[in-house]
Amino acid sequence: MIPAHDMPGRLLGEAAEDFQQAADVDDLWARLHRHLAGFGVTALVYGAEAFADTGRTHDIMLTSFDGAYMDTKMSGGLYWCDEFVRAAKVETAPLLWSDTSRLDGISPAGKRSLDIDWAFGMTTGVTLPMRFNNGLGVSALGLCAAHLSWAEFDRIWWENSRAISGVVHAFDVRLREGYARDALPLAPRERECLLWLAVGLRPQQIAHRLGTHVKTVEKQIESARRKLNAATTIQAVSTALAYGLITL
């Protein structure tokens, strides 16, 4: 029998090894669900941003939450007003949804977002904030345990927080390092243009190097910027570097 104090390490090792076998993003996402199901987790939402202080939405977003729930939360930007989504951008400690002290003084939009949670029964769980790219990037995973009460899930969390956190962090690393190209599908020529921008070339110089027209290069750069949800070309280059889509 494995000693109790070794259980988190064993579970993390098993999950990390399993994640390495994933064939693609969908397979990796399914494997994460299987590893967390034993903790009462019924649905997940994951988001990652290369730069959390720019006000943009997630670069990568995955969810197994009910579609009607997500559509309602997204309506009018209410998902981004969710107190735990907001807190995950600025805090680093786990955020238990049972912590009602966080709801004191929330904005009217935050209150409407909370009302949707109650209407759909999405009120039990925890949000785990994470950081990457030397703190410039933020990712977070929301774990919903829809069939458990606050007390039931909180007990599971306090008994297994190390194991759950370890599995979630292993998933986060594997997704960004192994499947960012699948989640952020830039065309090869778009990546090439961003790479040349990263080393200091201008569009005219890139066009000359690639043997094409400058307007073609500009269109590819603009397409890459939109796909990366970046406000500027510089931000697009930085995002591509942060996720390993291009390498200097």
MODELLER restraints for C-alpha pairs under 7 A, 6 or more apart:
rsr = mdl.restraints
at = mdl.atoms
rsr.add(forms.Gaussian(group=physical.xy_distance, feature=features.Distance(at['CA:8:A'], at['CA:162:A']), mean=5.90, stdev=0.5))
rsr.add(forms.Gaussian(group=physical.xy_distance, feature=features.Distance(at['CA:8:A'], at['CA:163:A']), mean=4.18, stdev=0.5))
rsr.add(forms.Gaussian(group=physical.xy_distance, feature=features.Distance(at['CA:11:A'], at['CA:163:A']), mean=6.33, stdev=0.5))
rsr.add(forms.Gaussian(group=physical.xy_distance, feature=features.Distance(at['CA:12:A'], at['CA:163:A']), mean=6.34, stdev=0.5))
rsr.add(forms.Gaussian(group=physical.xy_distance, feature=features.Distance(at['CA:12:A'], at['CA:166:A']), mean=5.56, stdev=0.5))
rsr.add(forms.Gaussian(group=physical.xy_distance, feature=features.Distance(at['CA:12:A'], at['CA:167:A']), mean=5.30, stdev=0.5))
rsr.add(forms.Gaussian(group=physical.xy_distance, feature=features.Distance(at['CA:15:A'], at['CA:35:A']), mean=6.88, stdev=0.5))
rsr.add(forms.Gaussian(group=physical.xy_distance, feature=features.Distance(at['CA:15:A'], at['CA:167:A']), mean=6.06, stdev=0.5))
rsr.add(forms.Gaussian(group=physical.xy_distance, feature=features.Distance(at['CA:16:A'], at['CA:170:A']), mean=5.70, stdev=0.5))
rsr.add(forms.Gaussian(group=physical.xy_distance, feature=features.Distance(at['CA:19:A'], at['CA:28:A']), mean=6.04, stdev=0.5))
rsr.add(forms.Gaussian(group=physical.xy_distance, feature=features.Distance(at['CA:19:A'], at['CA:31:A']), mean=6.93, stdev=0.5))
rsr.add(forms.Gaussian(group=physical.xy_distance, feature=features.Distance(at['CA:19:A'], at['CA:171:A']), mean=6.86, stdev=0.5))
rsr.add(forms.Gaussian(group=physical.xy_distance, feature=features.Distance(at['CA:19:A'], at['CA:174:A']), mean=6.91, stdev=0.5))
rsr.add(forms.Gaussian(group=physical.xy_distance, feature=features.Distance(at['CA:22:A'], at['CA:28:A']), mean=5.05, stdev=0.5))
rsr.add(forms.Gaussian(group=physical.xy_distance, feature=features.Distance(at['CA:24:A'], at['CA:179:A']), mean=6.88, stdev=0.5))
rsr.add(forms.Gaussian(group=physical.xy_distance, feature=features.Distance(at['CA:25:A'], at['CA:179:A']), mean=6.16, stdev=0.5))
rsr.add(forms.Gaussian(group=physical.xy_distance, feature=features.Distance(at['CA:25:A'], at['CA:182:A']), mean=6.95, stdev=0.5))
rsr.add(forms.Gaussian(group=physical.xy_distance, feature=features.Distance(at['CA:32:A'], at['CA:171:A']), mean=6.90, stdev=0.5))
rsr.add(forms.Gaussian(group=physical.xy_distance, feature=features.Distance(at['CA:39:A'], at['CA:156:A']), mean=6.65, stdev=0.5))
rsr.add(forms.Gaussian(group=physical.xy_distance, feature=features.Distance(at['CA:40:A'], at['CA:145:A']), mean=5.55, stdev=0.5))
rsr.add(forms.Gaussian(group=physical.xy_distance, feature=features.Distance(at['CA:41:A'], at['CA:143:A']), mean=6.14, stdev=0.5))
rsr.add(forms.Gaussian(group=physical.xy_distance, feature=features.Distance(at['CA:41:A'], at['CA:144:A']), mean=5.60, stdev=0.5))
rsr.add(forms.Gaussian(group=physical.xy_distance, feature=features.Distance(at['CA:41:A'], at['CA:145:A']), mean=4.43, stdev=0.5))
rsr.add(forms.Gaussian(group=physical.xy_distance, feature=features.Distance(at['CA:42:A'], at['CA:144:A']), mean=5.86, stdev=0.5))
rsr.add(forms.Gaussian(group=physical.xy_distance, feature=features.Distance(at['CA:42:A'], at['CA:145:A']), mean=5.21, stdev=0.5))
rsr.add(forms.Gaussian(group=physical.xy_distance, feature=features.Distance(at['CA:42:A'], at['CA:146:A']), mean=6.27, stdev=0.5))
rsr.add(forms.Gaussian(group=physical.xy_distance, feature=features.Distance(at['CA:43:A'], at['CA:64:A']), mean=5.34, stdev=0.5))
rsr.add(forms.Gaussian(group=physical.xy_distance, feature=features.Distance(at['CA:43:A'], at['CA:65:A']), mean=5.46, stdev=0.5))
rsr.add(forms.Gaussian(group=physical.xy_distance, feature=features.Distance(at['CA:43:A'], at['CA:143:A']), mean=6.26, stdev=0.5))
rsr.add(forms.Gaussian(group=physical.xy_distance, feature=features.Distance(at['CA:43:A'], at['CA:144:A']), mean=5.27, stdev=0.5))
rsr.add(forms.Gaussian(group=physical.xy_distance, feature=features.Distance(at['CA:44:A'], at['CA:63:A']), mean=5.65, stdev=0.5))
rsr.add(forms.Gaussian(group=physical.xy_distance, feature=features.Distance(at['CA:44:A'], at['CA:64:A']), mean=5.39, stdev=0.5))
rsr.add(forms.Gaussian(group=physical.xy_distance, feature=features.Distance(at['CA:44:A'], at['CA:65:A']), mean=6.18, stdev=0.5))
rsr.add(forms.Gaussian(group=physical.xy_distance, feature=features.Distance(at['CA:44:A'], at['CA:141:A']), mean=6.89, stdev=0.5))
rsr.add(forms.Gaussian(group=physical.xy_distance, feature=features.Distance(at['CA:44:A'], at['CA:142:A']), mean=5.57, stdev=0.5))
rsr.add(forms.Gaussian(group=physical.xy_distance, feature=features.Distance(at['CA:44:A'], at['CA:143:A']), mean=4.92, stdev=0.5))
rsr.add(forms.Gaussian(group=physical.xy_distance, feature=features.Distance(at['CA:44:A'], at['CA:144:A']), mean=6.12, stdev=0.5))
rsr.add(forms.Gaussian(group=physical.xy_distance, feature=features.Distance(at['CA:45:A'], at['CA:62:A']), mean=5.71, stdev=0.5))
rsr.add(forms.Gaussian(group=physical.xy_distance, feature=features.Distance(at['CA:45:A'], at['CA:63:A']), mean=4.14, stdev=0.5))
rsr.add(forms.Gaussian(group=physical.xy_distance, feature=features.Distance(at['CA:45:A'], at['CA:64:A']), mean=6.33, stdev=0.5))
rsr.add(forms.Gaussian(group=physical.xy_distance, feature=features.Distance(at['CA:45:A'], at['CA:65:A']), mean=6.68, stdev=0.5))
rsr.add(forms.Gaussian(group=physical.xy_distance, feature=features.Distance(at['CA:45:A'], at['CA:141:A']), mean=5.70, stdev=0.5))
rsr.add(forms.Gaussian(group=physical.xy_distance, feature=features.Distance(at['CA:45:A'], at['CA:142:A']), mean=5.11, stdev=0.5))
rsr.add(forms.Gaussian(group=physical.xy_distance, feature=features.Distance(at['CA:45:A'], at['CA:143:A']), mean=6.93, stdev=0.5))
rsr.add(forms.Gaussian(group=physical.xy_distance, feature=features.Distance(at['CA:46:A'], at['CA:61:A']), mean=5.50, stdev=0.5))
rsr.add(forms.Gaussian(group=physical.xy_distance, feature=features.Distance(at['CA:46:A'], at['CA:62:A']), mean=5.07, stdev=0.5))
rsr.add(forms.Gaussian(group=physical.xy_distance, feature=features.Distance(at['CA:46:A'], at['CA:63:A']), mean=6.18, stdev=0.5))
rsr.add(forms.Gaussian(group=physical.xy_distance, feature=features.Distance(at['CA:46:A'], at['CA:140:A']), mean=5.80, stdev=0.5))
rsr.add(forms.Gaussian(group=physical.xy_distance, feature=features.Distance(at['CA:46:A'], at['CA:141:A']), mean=4.46, stdev=0.5))
rsr.add(forms.Gaussian(group=physical.xy_distance, feature=features.Distance(at['CA:46:A'], at['CA:142:A']), mean=6.40, stdev=0.5))
rsr.add(forms.Gaussian(group=physical.xy_distance, feature=features.Distance(at['CA:47:A'], at['CA:58:A']), mean=5.51, stdev=0.5))
rsr.add(forms.Gaussian(group=physical.xy_distance, feature=features.Distance(at['CA:47:A'], at['CA:60:A']), mean=5.47, stdev=0.5))
rsr.add(forms.Gaussian(group=physical.xy_distance, feature=features.Distance(at['CA:47:A'], at['CA:61:A']), mean=4.40, stdev=0.5))
rsr.add(forms.Gaussian(group=physical.xy_distance, feature=features.Distance(at['CA:47:A'], at['CA:62:A']), mean=6.56, stdev=0.5))
rsr.add(forms.Gaussian(group=physical.xy_distance, feature=features.Distance(at['CA:47:A'], at['CA:139:A']), mean=5.50, stdev=0.5))
rsr.add(forms.Gaussian(group=physical.xy_distance, feature=features.Distance(at['CA:47:A'], at['CA:140:A']), mean=5.60, stdev=0.5))
rsr.add(forms.Gaussian(group=physical.xy_distance, feature=features.Distance(at['CA:47:A'], at['CA:141:A']), mean=6.68, stdev=0.5))
rsr.add(forms.Gaussian(group=physical.xy_distance, feature=features.Distance(at['CA:48:A'], at['CA:58:A']), mean=5.38, stdev=0.5))
rsr.add(forms.Gaussian(group=physical.xy_distance, feature=features.Distance(at['CA:48:A'], at['CA:59:A']), mean=5.76, stdev=0.5))
rsr.add(forms.Gaussian(group=physical.xy_distance, feature=features.Distance(at['CA:48:A'], at['CA:60:A']), mean=5.16, stdev=0.5))
rsr.add(forms.Gaussian(group=physical.xy_distance, feature=features.Distance(at['CA:48:A'], at['CA:61:A']), mean=6.64, stdev=0.5))
rsr.add(forms.Gaussian(group=physical.xy_distance, feature=features.Distance(at['CA:48:A'], at['CA:138:A']), mean=5.72, stdev=0.5))
rsr.add(forms.Gaussian(group=physical.xy_distance, feature=features.Distance(at['CA:48:A'], at['CA:139:A']), mean=3.95, stdev=0.5))
rsr.add(forms.Gaussian(group=physical.xy_distance, feature=features.Distance(at['CA:48:A'], at['CA:140:A']), mean=6.53, stdev=0.5))
rsr.add(forms.Gaussian(group=physical.xy_distance, feature=features.Distance(at['CA:49:A'], at['CA:58:A']), mean=5.06, stdev=0.5))
rsr.add(forms.Gaussian(group=physical.xy_distance, feature=features.Distance(at['CA:49:A'], at['CA:59:A']), mean=5.09, stdev=0.5))
rsr.add(forms.Gaussian(group=physical.xy_distance, feature=features.Distance(at['CA:49:A'], at['CA:60:A']), mean=6.93, stdev=0.5))
rsr.add(forms.Gaussian(group=physical.xy_distance, feature=features.Distance(at['CA:49:A'], at['CA:137:A']), mean=5.62, stdev=0.5))
rsr.add(forms.Gaussian(group=physical.xy_distance, feature=features.Distance(at['CA:49:A'], at['CA:138:A']), mean=5.33, stdev=0.5))
rsr.add(forms.Gaussian(group=physical.xy_distance, feature=features.Distance(at['CA:49:A'], at['CA:139:A']), mean=6.16, stdev=0.5))
rsr.add(forms.Gaussian(group=physical.xy_distance, feature=features.Distance(at['CA:50:A'], at['CA:136:A']), mean=6.35, stdev=0.5))
rsr.add(forms.Gaussian(group=physical.xy_distance, feature=features.Distance(at['CA:50:A'], at['CA:137:A']), mean=4.12, stdev=0.5))
rsr.add(forms.Gaussian(group=physical.xy_distance, feature=features.Distance(at['CA:50:A'], at['CA:138:A']), mean=6.40, stdev=0.5))
rsr.add(forms.Gaussian(group=physical.xy_distance, feature=features.Distance(at['CA:50:A'], at['CA:239:A']), mean=5.56, stdev=0.5))
rsr.add(forms.Gaussian(group=physical.xy_distance, feature=features.Distance(at['CA:50:A'], at['CA:242:A']), mean=6.31, stdev=0.5))
rsr.add(forms.Gaussian(group=physical.xy_distance, feature=features.Distance(at['CA:51:A'], at['CA:136:A']), mean=5.43, stdev=0.5))
rsr.add(forms.Gaussian(group=physical.xy_distance, feature=features.Distance(at['CA:51:A'], at['CA:137:A']), mean=5.03, stdev=0.5))
rsr.add(forms.Gaussian(group=physical.xy_distance, feature=features.Distance(at['CA:51:A'], at['CA:138:A']), mean=6.89, stdev=0.5))
rsr.add(forms.Gaussian(group=physical.xy_distance, feature=features.Distance(at['CA:52:A'], at['CA:89:A']), mean=6.29, stdev=0.5))
rsr.add(forms.Gaussian(group=physical.xy_distance, feature=features.Distance(at['CA:52:A'], at['CA:137:A']), mean=6.26, stdev=0.5))
rsr.add(forms.Gaussian(group=physical.xy_distance, feature=features.Distance(at['CA:52:A'], at['CA:138:A']), mean=5.93, stdev=0.5))
rsr.add(forms.Gaussian(group=physical.xy_distance, feature=features.Distance(at['CA:59:A'], at['CA:228:A']), mean=6.18, stdev=0.5))
rsr.add(forms.Gaussian(group=physical.xy_distance, feature=features.Distance(at['CA:59:A'], at['CA:229:A']), mean=6.19, stdev=0.5))
rsr.add(forms.Gaussian(group=physical.xy_distance, feature=features.Distance(at['CA:60:A'], at['CA:183:A']), mean=6.36, stdev=0.5))
rsr.add(forms.Gaussian(group=physical.xy_distance, feature=features.Distance(at['CA:69:A'], at['CA:120:A']), mean=6.59, stdev=0.5))
rsr.add(forms.Gaussian(group=physical.xy_distance, feature=features.Distance(at['CA:73:A'], at['CA:79:A']), mean=4.71, stdev=0.5))
rsr.add(forms.Gaussian(group=physical.xy_distance, feature=features.Distance(at['CA:73:A'], at['CA:113:A']), mean=6.40, stdev=0.5))
rsr.add(forms.Gaussian(group=physical.xy_distance, feature=features.Distance(at['CA:73:A'], at['CA:116:A']), mean=6.90, stdev=0.5))
rsr.add(forms.Gaussian(group=physical.xy_distance, feature=features.Distance(at['CA:78:A'], at['CA:109:A']), mean=6.45, stdev=0.5))
rsr.add(forms.Gaussian(group=physical.xy_distance, feature=features.Distance(at['CA:78:A'], at['CA:113:A']), mean=5.39, stdev=0.5))
rsr.add(forms.Gaussian(group=physical.xy_distance, feature=features.Distance(at['CA:79:A'], at['CA:113:A']), mean=6.64, stdev=0.5))
rsr.add(forms.Gaussian(group=physical.xy_distance, feature=features.Distance(at['CA:80:A'], at['CA:86:A']), mean=6.53, stdev=0.5))
rsr.add(forms.Gaussian(group=physical.xy_distance, feature=features.Distance(at['CA:81:A'], at['CA:109:A']), mean=6.14, stdev=0.5))
rsr.add(forms.Gaussian(group=physical.xy_distance, feature=features.Distance(at['CA:81:A'], at['CA:110:A']), mean=4.97, stdev=0.5))
rsr.add(forms.Gaussian(group=physical.xy_distance, feature=features.Distance(at['CA:81:A'], at['CA:113:A']), mean=6.62, stdev=0.5))
rsr.add(forms.Gaussian(group=physical.xy_distance, feature=features.Distance(at['CA:82:A'], at['CA:110:A']), mean=5.45, stdev=0.5))
rsr.add(forms.Gaussian(group=physical.xy_distance, feature=features.Distance(at['CA:82:A'], at['CA:113:A']), mean=5.71, stdev=0.5))
rsr.add(forms.Gaussian(group=physical.xy_distance, feature=features.Distance(at['CA:82:A'], at['CA:114:A']), mean=6.84, stdev=0.5))
rsr.add(forms.Gaussian(group=physical.xy_distance, feature=features.Distance(at['CA:83:A'], at['CA:110:A']), mean=6.32, stdev=0.5))
rsr.add(forms.Gaussian(group=physical.xy_distance, feature=features.Distance(at['CA:84:A'], at['CA:95:A']), mean=6.84, stdev=0.5))
rsr.add(forms.Gaussian(group=physical.xy_distance, feature=features.Distance(at['CA:84:A'], at['CA:127:A']), mean=6.82, stdev=0.5))
rsr.add(forms.Gaussian(group=physical.xy_distance, feature=features.Distance(at['CA:88:A'], at['CA:129:A']), mean=5.04, stdev=0.5))
rsr.add(forms.Gaussian(group=physical.xy_distance, feature=features.Distance(at['CA:88:A'], at['CA:140:A']), mean=6.50, stdev=0.5))
rsr.add(forms.Gaussian(group=physical.xy_distance, feature=features.Distance(at['CA:89:A'], at['CA:138:A']), mean=6.47, stdev=0.5))
rsr.add(forms.Gaussian(group=physical.xy_distance, feature=features.Distance(at['CA:91:A'], at['CA:129:A']), mean=6.95, stdev=0.5))
rsr.add(forms.Gaussian(group=physical.xy_distance, feature=features.Distance(at['CA:92:A'], at['CA:129:A']), mean=5.32, stdev=0.5))
rsr.add(forms.Gaussian(group=physical.xy_distance, feature=features.Distance(at['CA:92:A'], at['CA:130:A']), mean=6.47, stdev=0.5))
rsr.add(forms.Gaussian(group=physical.xy_distance, feature=features.Distance(at['CA:93:A'], at['CA:129:A']), mean=6.70, stdev=0.5))
rsr.add(forms.Gaussian(group=physical.xy_distance, feature=features.Distance(at['CA:94:A'], at['CA:126:A']), mean=6.77, stdev=0.5))
rsr.add(forms.Gaussian(group=physical.xy_distance, feature=features.Distance(at['CA:94:A'], at['CA:127:A']), mean=5.85, stdev=0.5))
rsr.add(forms.Gaussian(group=physical.xy_distance, feature=features.Distance(at['CA:94:A'], at['CA:128:A']), mean=4.76, stdev=0.5))
rsr.add(forms.Gaussian(group=physical.xy_distance, feature=features.Distance(at['CA:94:A'], at['CA:129:A']), mean=6.47, stdev=0.5))
rsr.add(forms.Gaussian(group=physical.xy_distance, feature=features.Distance(at['CA:95:A'], at['CA:126:A']), mean=5.45, stdev=0.5))
rsr.add(forms.Gaussian(group=physical.xy_distance, feature=features.Distance(at['CA:95:A'], at['CA:127:A']), mean=5.00, stdev=0.5))
rsr.add(forms.Gaussian(group=physical.xy_distance, feature=features.Distance(at['CA:95:A'], at['CA:128:A']), mean=6.41, stdev=0.5))
rsr.add(forms.Gaussian(group=physical.xy_distance, feature=features.Distance(at['CA:96:A'], at['CA:125:A']), mean=6.21, stdev=0.5))
rsr.add(forms.Gaussian(group=physical.xy_distance, feature=features.Distance(at['CA:96:A'], at['CA:126:A']), mean=4.34, stdev=0.5))
rsr.add(forms.Gaussian(group=physical.xy_distance, feature=features.Distance(at['CA:96:A'], at['CA:127:A']), mean=6.47, stdev=0.5))
rsr.add(forms.Gaussian(group=physical.xy_distance, feature=features.Distance(at['CA:97:A'], at['CA:123:A']), mean=6.45, stdev=0.5))
rsr.add(forms.Gaussian(group=physical.xy_distance, feature=features.Distance(at['CA:97:A'], at['CA:124:A']), mean=5.82, stdev=0.5))
rsr.add(forms.Gaussian(group=physical.xy_distance, feature=features.Distance(at['CA:97:A'], at['CA:125:A']), mean=5.46, stdev=0.5))
rsr.add(forms.Gaussian(group=physical.xy_distance, feature=features.Distance(at['CA:97:A'], at['CA:126:A']), mean=5.47, stdev=0.5))
rsr.add(forms.Gaussian(group=physical.xy_distance, feature=features.Distance(at['CA:98:A'], at['CA:124:A']), mean=6.67, stdev=0.5))
rsr.add(forms.Gaussian(group=physical.xy_distance, feature=features.Distance(at['CA:98:A'], at['CA:150:A']), mean=5.76, stdev=0.5))
rsr.add(forms.Gaussian(group=physical.xy_distance, feature=features.Distance(at['CA:117:A'], at['CA:123:A']), mean=5.87, stdev=0.5))
rsr.add(forms.Gaussian(group=physical.xy_distance, feature=features.Distance(at['CA:121:A'], at['CA:146:A']), mean=6.49, stdev=0.5))
rsr.add(forms.Gaussian(group=physical.xy_distance, feature=features.Distance(at['CA:122:A'], at['CA:144:A']), mean=6.67, stdev=0.5))
rsr.add(forms.Gaussian(group=physical.xy_distance, feature=features.Distance(at['CA:122:A'], at['CA:146:A']), mean=5.98, stdev=0.5))
rsr.add(forms.Gaussian(group=physical.xy_distance, feature=features.Distance(at['CA:124:A'], at['CA:144:A']), mean=5.84, stdev=0.5))
rsr.add(forms.Gaussian(group=physical.xy_distance, feature=features.Distance(at['CA:124:A'], at['CA:145:A']), mean=5.44, stdev=0.5))
rsr.add(forms.Gaussian(group=physical.xy_distance, feature=features.Distance(at['CA:124:A'], at['CA:146:A']), mean=6.00, stdev=0.5))
rsr.add(forms.Gaussian(group=physical.xy_distance, feature=features.Distance(at['CA:124:A'], at['CA:148:A']), mean=6.79, stdev=0.5))
rsr.add(forms.Gaussian(group=physical.xy_distance, feature=features.Distance(at['CA:124:A'], at['CA:149:A']), mean=6.46, stdev=0.5))
rsr.add(forms.Gaussian(group=physical.xy_distance, feature=features.Distance(at['CA:124:A'], at['CA:150:A']), mean=5.63, stdev=0.5))
rsr.add(forms.Gaussian(group=physical.xy_distance, feature=features.Distance(at['CA:125:A'], at['CA:143:A']), mean=5.32, stdev=0.5))
rsr.add(forms.Gaussian(group=physical.xy_distance, feature=features.Distance(at['CA:125:A'], at['CA:144:A']), mean=4.44, stdev=0.5))
rsr.add(forms.Gaussian(group=physical.xy_distance, feature=features.Distance(at['CA:125:A'], at['CA:145:A']), mean=5.29, stdev=0.5))
rsr.add(forms.Gaussian(group=physical.xy_distance, feature=features.Distance(at['CA:125:A'], at['CA:153:A']), mean=6.80, stdev=0.5))
rsr.add(forms.Gaussian(group=physical.xy_distance, feature=features.Distance(at['CA:126:A'], at['CA:142:A']), mean=5.90, stdev=0.5))
rsr.add(forms.Gaussian(group=physical.xy_distance, feature=features.Distance(at['CA:126:A'], at['CA:143:A']), mean=5.35, stdev=0.5))
rsr.add(forms.Gaussian(group=physical.xy_distance, feature=features.Distance(at['CA:126:A'], at['CA:144:A']), mean=6.83, stdev=0.5))
rsr.add(forms.Gaussian(group=physical.xy_distance, feature=features.Distance(at['CA:127:A'], at['CA:140:A']), mean=6.74, stdev=0.5))
rsr.add(forms.Gaussian(group=physical.xy_distance, feature=features.Distance(at['CA:127:A'], at['CA:141:A']), mean=5.64, stdev=0.5))
rsr.add(forms.Gaussian(group=physical.xy_distance, feature=features.Distance(at['CA:127:A'], at['CA:142:A']), mean=4.24, stdev=0.5))
rsr.add(forms.Gaussian(group=physical.xy_distance, feature=features.Distance(at['CA:127:A'], at['CA:143:A']), mean=6.15, stdev=0.5))
rsr.add(forms.Gaussian(group=physical.xy_distance, feature=features.Distance(at['CA:128:A'], at['CA:140:A']), mean=5.39, stdev=0.5))
rsr.add(forms.Gaussian(group=physical.xy_distance, feature=features.Distance(at['CA:128:A'], at['CA:141:A']), mean=5.28, stdev=0.5))
rsr.add(forms.Gaussian(group=physical.xy_distance, feature=features.Distance(at['CA:128:A'], at['CA:142:A']), mean=6.40, stdev=0.5))
rsr.add(forms.Gaussian(group=physical.xy_distance, feature=features.Distance(at['CA:129:A'], at['CA:139:A']), mean=6.04, stdev=0.5))
rsr.add(forms.Gaussian(group=physical.xy_distance, feature=features.Distance(at['CA:129:A'], at['CA:140:A']), mean=4.31, stdev=0.5))
rsr.add(forms.Gaussian(group=physical.xy_distance, feature=features.Distance(at['CA:129:A'], at['CA:141:A']), mean=6.74, stdev=0.5))
rsr.add(forms.Gaussian(group=physical.xy_distance, feature=features.Distance(at['CA:130:A'], at['CA:138:A']), mean=5.84, stdev=0.5))
rsr.add(forms.Gaussian(group=physical.xy_distance, feature=features.Distance(at['CA:130:A'], at['CA:139:A']), mean=5.09, stdev=0.5))
rsr.add(forms.Gaussian(group=physical.xy_distance, feature=features.Distance(at['CA:130:A'], at['CA:140:A']), mean=5.63, stdev=0.5))
rsr.add(forms.Gaussian(group=physical.xy_distance, feature=features.Distance(at['CA:131:A'], at['CA:137:A']), mean=5.60, stdev=0.5))
rsr.add(forms.Gaussian(group=physical.xy_distance, feature=features.Distance(at['CA:131:A'], at['CA:138:A']), mean=4.69, stdev=0.5))
rsr.add(forms.Gaussian(group=physical.xy_distance, feature=features.Distance(at['CA:131:A'], at['CA:139:A']), mean=6.10, stdev=0.5))
rsr.add(forms.Gaussian(group=physical.xy_distance, feature=features.Distance(at['CA:132:A'], at['CA:138:A']), mean=6.27, stdev=0.5))
rsr.add(forms.Gaussian(group=physical.xy_distance, feature=features.Distance(at['CA:133:A'], at['CA:242:A']), mean=5.90, stdev=0.5))
rsr.add(forms.Gaussian(group=physical.xy_distance, feature=features.Distance(at['CA:176:A'], at['CA:243:A']), mean=6.23, stdev=0.5))
rsr.add(forms.Gaussian(group=physical.xy_distance, feature=features.Distance(at['CA:180:A'], at['CA:243:A']), mean=6.30, stdev=0.5))
rsr.add(forms.Gaussian(group=physical.xy_distance, feature=features.Distance(at['CA:181:A'], at['CA:245:A']), mean=6.23, stdev=0.5))
rsr.add(forms.Gaussian(group=physical.xy_distance, feature=features.Distance(at['CA:184:A'], at['CA:227:A']), mean=6.94, stdev=0.5))
rsr.add(forms.Gaussian(group=physical.xy_distance, feature=features.Distance(at['CA:184:A'], at['CA:228:A']), mean=6.84, stdev=0.5))
rsr.add(forms.Gaussian(group=physical.xy_distance, feature=features.Distance(at['CA:186:A'], at['CA:224:A']), mean=6.33, stdev=0.5))
rsr.add(forms.Gaussian(group=physical.xy_distance, feature=features.Distance(at['CA:190:A'], at['CA:220:A']), mean=5.31, stdev=0.5))
rsr.add(forms.Gaussian(group=physical.xy_distance, feature=features.Distance(at['CA:190:A'], at['CA:221:A']), mean=6.18, stdev=0.5))
rsr.add(forms.Gaussian(group=physical.xy_distance, feature=features.Distance(at['CA:190:A'], at['CA:224:A']), mean=5.82, stdev=0.5))
rsr.add(forms.Gaussian(group=physical.xy_distance, feature=features.Distance(at['CA:191:A'], at['CA:246:A']), mean=6.41, stdev=0.5))
rsr.add(forms.Gaussian(group=physical.xy_distance, feature=features.Distance(at['CA:193:A'], at['CA:206:A']), mean=6.88, stdev=0.5))
rsr.add(forms.Gaussian(group=physical.xy_distance, feature=features.Distance(at['CA:193:A'], at['CA:217:A']), mean=6.95, stdev=0.5))
rsr.add(forms.Gaussian(group=physical.xy_distance, feature=features.Distance(at['CA:193:A'], at['CA:221:A']), mean=6.43, stdev=0.5))
rsr.add(forms.Gaussian(group=physical.xy_distance, feature=features.Distance(at['CA:194:A'], at['CA:221:A']), mean=6.75, stdev=0.5))
rsr.add(forms.Gaussian(group=physical.xy_distance, feature=features.Distance(at['CA:194:A'], at['CA:237:A']), mean=5.69, stdev=0.5))
rsr.add(forms.Gaussian(group=physical.xy_distance, feature=features.Distance(at['CA:195:A'], at['CA:246:A']), mean=6.02, stdev=0.5))
rsr.add(forms.Gaussian(group=physical.xy_distance, feature=features.Distance(at['CA:196:A'], at['CA:206:A']), mean=6.59, stdev=0.5))
rsr.add(forms.Gaussian(group=physical.xy_distance, feature=features.Distance(at['CA:198:A'], at['CA:237:A']), mean=6.23, stdev=0.5))
rsr.add(forms.Gaussian(group=physical.xy_distance, feature=features.Distance(at['CA:203:A'], at['CA:214:A']), mean=6.04, stdev=0.5))
rsr.add(forms.Gaussian(group=physical.xy_distance, feature=features.Distance(at['CA:203:A'], at['CA:217:A']), mean=6.23, stdev=0.5))
rsr.add(forms.Gaussian(group=physical.xy_distance, feature=features.Distance(at['CA:203:A'], at['CA:218:A']), mean=6.52, stdev=0.5))
rsr.add(forms.Gaussian(group=physical.xy_distance, feature=features.Distance(at['CA:204:A'], at['CA:214:A']), mean=5.37, stdev=0.5))
rsr.add(forms.Gaussian(group=physical.xy_distance, feature=features.Distance(at['CA:207:A'], at['CA:213:A']), mean=5.51, stdev=0.5))
rsr.add(forms.Gaussian(group=physical.xy_distance, feature=features.Distance(at['CA:207:A'], at['CA:214:A']), mean=5.06, stdev=0.5))
rsr.add(forms.Gaussian(group=physical.xy_distance, feature=features.Distance(at['CA:207:A'], at['CA:217:A']), mean=6.06, stdev=0.5))
rsr.add(forms.Gaussian(group=physical.xy_distance, feature=features.Distance(at['CA:225:A'], at['CA:232:A']), mean=6.99, stdev=0.5))
rsr.add(forms.Gaussian(group=physical.xy_distance, feature=features.Distance(at['CA:225:A'], at['CA:233:A']), mean=6.18, stdev=0.5))
rsr.add(forms.Gaussian(group=physical.xy_distance, feature=features.Distance(at['CA:225:A'], at['CA:236:A']), mean=5.16, stdev=0.5))
rsr.add(forms.Gaussian(group=physical.xy_distance, feature=features.Distance(at['CA:228:A'], at['CA:236:A']), mean=6.18, stdev=0.5))
rsr.add(forms.Gaussian(group=physical.xy_distance, feature=features.Distance(at['CA:230:A'], at['CA:236:A']), mean=5.14, stdev=0.5))
rsr.add(forms.Gaussian(group=physical.xy_distance, feature=features.Distance(at['CA:240:A'], at['CA:246:A']), mean=5.77, stdev=0.5))
rsr.add(forms.Gaussian(group=physical.xy_distance, feature=features.Distance(at['CA:241:A'], at['CA:247:A']), mean=6.35, stdev=0.5))
